[in-house]
Structure formats: C-alpha cells, structure tokens
Amino acid sequence: MSMLIQLFTAFFTIGLFAFGGGYAILSFLQQEVERRGWMTTERFVDFIAISQSTPGPIAINMATFVGFETGGVLGALAATVAVALPGMLLMTTFAIFFFHFYERPATQAVFKGLRPAVVGLVAAAAWQIGRVAVVNWQAVAISGICILLIAKWKVSPVLLVVGSAIAGIIFF
C-alpha cells in the first residue's frame, strides 16, 4: 500500500506544481521518477514516445504508464487521478474568478511572467529528452525533419509520429 501512497503523493505534487501543460511537466516528472528510482532515463524516454503516440494529454498518459510500471493497475489509477486532481481543483477555482479579474493589470502581469517560464520549462524538457533520444545521425535527421515539418508546414503531429515510427523501423 505504501507504493500507492508514494505514487499518489508524487503525482499530486507534480500536478500541483508543474505549470505550463504536458510538455512543461516532463522535466519535473523525469526528475521525480529518476530520483525515486522508478525507472531509467532511457525507459522514461520510451514512455514519452508511447504517451505521445496514444490519445490523450501527455501528462495523464505518462502518469498512467509510470503508475502501471511501478504499481500495476492500482498504481496507474493512483498516479492518473493524482496528477489530474490538482489541476482540476485549481482550474475550477480559477474559472470562478478568472473572468472577473482577467482585465486587471496585475492579472495581465502574471500571465506575462508565466509565458516565458513555460517556454523555458518546455525547452528544458526538450534538452533533457534530446540528450538521450538523439544519439546518432539518423535520430538527428528524424528530429530535424519533424521540427521543420511542424514549424514550416504545420504537419499533423499524428503524421509525424507515424512517419517517425516507420523511419525507426527502417533505420534502427
């Protein structure tokens, strides 16, 4: 039972303090998972690939996969509920007051401060994942092509994931 409590506590904390969406949460999640010894960096990167390839928010998918890997079905349930619960509670509370205070200068200042922080969190996650995932010229090519296709032509991420999987079969 203590593993379920550990999972719930860890993922509740991640859900409570990891702002900026799914990709911003990855850096925080990776640190927590590795610190607790629940999985290696390589395994974590594999789970990111799976989470990106399955429907749903990446943070929820990652919580489900890590929870299942660590504590089976009950672990998956504990981690998934725990990572979603803080956001749900905070957003419900926030929504009640948001429209009333949105136009105020202090609220706008908060958002202007949060935006660059989110960019930094996403960039840190990309750097940490990239160090493990992009290890040879084939991986650099796949990564670069994906960046180009999504940035210049806004190609669907679904097509990029499928194409990358096919490239993985060919190259690796």
N, C-alpha and C positions, 0 to 999 in steps of 0.2 A: 504493500500500500504506500510506502514512503516514496517509491519511484513515481507514482501517480501524483503525489503531492509536490514532488520536485518538478515534474513536468508542468503541472498547473501553475505553480509559483513562477517558474522561469518564463513560461509563455505569457502569463498575465503581465509580468514585468515588461517583457518585450512589447506586448500590445499596448501597454500604458505609456511607455517612454519612447517608442520608435515612431517618430513623426515622419511624414512625407510619402507614405504609401509603401507598396510592396517591395520595390527595389531598394528604397532607403532603409528598409528593415533588415535587409540581407547582411549588412556589415555587423549590426548588433546581434543578429541571430547567429552568425558564424562565430563570433567571439564567445557567445554564451555556450553554444553547443561544443565547441572545442575546449573551452575552459572546464567544462564538466566531464570531458572525456567521452561524450556520447557518440562521436564519430570523427573521422579524419577529415582533413580539408578536401581530399580527393573525393571521398564519399559525399561530402556536403555539396561539392560542385555537381556531382552526378544527380543529386536530388534537386538542385536548381534546374537542371536540364529537364528532368521529369516534370517538375512543378510548372515550368514554362510551357511544356507540351500538353498539359492537361487543362481542361476548362476550370475557370475559377480564379480568384485572386491568388497571386503567388505566395503571399504571406500565409494565407489559410492552407494552401496546398503544402507549403513547407512545414507548417506546424503539424499537419496530418501525417506527412511522411516521417518526420523526425519522431513524432509521438509513437507512431506504429513501430518504427525501427527500435525504439527504446523501451516501449511498454506494451506492445501489441495493440489490440483493438481498443482497450480501455485507455491506453496511453495516447492513441490517436484522438480519441474523443476528448480526453482531458486537455491536450495541447491545443486542439482546434477551438474548443469552447473558450479556453483561457486567452488565446491570442485575439479572439474576436470580441470578447466581452468588454474590455476597457474602451475600445473604440465605439462600440455600440452605446455604452452608457454615456461616454463623453459627447458623442455626436448628438444623442437625444437631448442632453442638457444644453449643448451648444446651439442646437437648432432652435430651441425655445427662445434664446436670447439673441441669436445671430442677426436676424433681420432688423431687430430694434437698434442694435449698436453698430451695424456694418458701416454706415456712412460717417461715423465719428473719426476724427483724425488719429486718435490713439489706436483704434482698431486697424486702420489702414497702415499705420506704422508697424504694428505687429506683423501683418502679412508681408510687408516689405522686408522685414528682418527674417521671416521664415523662408521665403523663396530661395535666397542664396544658400541657406543652410541645407535645404532639401537637395539642391544641386550638388553641394559638397558631399552629402551622405550617399547619393547615387553614384557619384564619381569614385568615392572610396570603395564602395561595394564592387564597382566595375574593375577597379585596380586590383583588389584582393582576389576576385574570381579570375581575372585575366592572367594573373601570375601563375595560377595553377592550370587553367584551361588552355591557354595559348602558349604552347611549348615547342612548336615546330612550324615550318613554313606553311604546311597545309592548314594548320589551325589559324595562323595569321591571315592566310588568304580567305578562309571561310569567314572569319571575324570581319576583316576589312570589306569584303563584298557585302556582308549583311549591313554594316554601317552605311556604306554607300547607297545600297538599295532602299533602305528605310529613310535615310536623310534626304536623298535627292528625289526619289520617286515615290516615297511613302508606300512601299510594297508591304502587303499584309504580313504581320509577324507570323501568322499561321503558315504562309508560304515559305517564309524564311526558315522556320523550324523544320518543315518537311524537307525543304531543299538541303538544309544542313545535315539532316539525318541521312539523306541519300549520299551527300558528299562524304559523310563519315564512313558509310559502308564502302564507298569507292576508295578513299584514302587510307583508312585505318583497318 
